[in-house]
Amino acid sequence: MTWTGAFTMPPIIIGCDLSRAFLDLCVDAGPTTSQIRNTPAAVGKWADTIDPSTLVVFEATSGCDGAVMAALDTRRIAYARVNPR
């Protein structure tokens, strides 16, 4: 299938480095980062602050991404689960 439409980059991209305990977050490759606990409650609270047009990008890791995917899916926020290589 060939893509014939226009592609528009989202206005905000959040990079997310995952671990079982924490998420390290960086917005648009900015100079500052933040960290939240990797729990459903903490991730849900963070996801509530995300603009719906944002794209969240994180690595596909062994089971560390469940809370993130659930929170983003529930809020219909786009994400890309990418190969860490």
Secondary structure as the mmCIF struct_conf table of DSSP 4:
data_model
#
loop_
_struct_conf.conf_type_id
_struct_conf.id
_struct_conf.beg_label_comp_id
_struct_conf.beg_label_asym_id
_struct_conf.beg_label_seq_id
_struct_conf.end_label_comp_id
_struct_conf.end_label_asym_id
_struct_conf.end_label_seq_id
BEND BEND1 GLY A 5 GLY A 5
BEND BEND2 PRO A 11 PRO A 11
STRN STRN1 ILE A 13 LEU A 18
BEND BEND3 ARG A 20 ALA A 21
STRN STRN2 PHE A 22 VAL A 27
TURN_TY1_P TURN_TY1_P1 ASP A 28 ALA A 29
BEND BEND4 PRO A 31 PRO A 31
STRN STRN3 THR A 33 ARG A 37
BEND BEND5 ASN A 38 THR A 39
HELX_RH_AL_P HELX_RH_AL_P1 PRO A 40 ALA A 47
TURN_TY1_P TURN_TY1_P2 ASP A 48 THR A 49
BEND BEND6 ILE A 50 ILE A 50
TURN_TY1_P TURN_TY1_P3 PRO A 52 SER A 53
STRN STRN4 LEU A 55 GLU A 59
BEND BEND7 SER A 62 GLY A 63
TURN_TY1_P TURN_TY1_P4 CYS A 64 ASP A 65
HELX_RH_AL_P HELX_RH_AL_P2 GLY A 66 ARG A 75
TURN_TY1_P TURN_TY1_P5 ARG A 76 ARG A 76
STRN STRN5 ALA A 78 VAL A 82
#
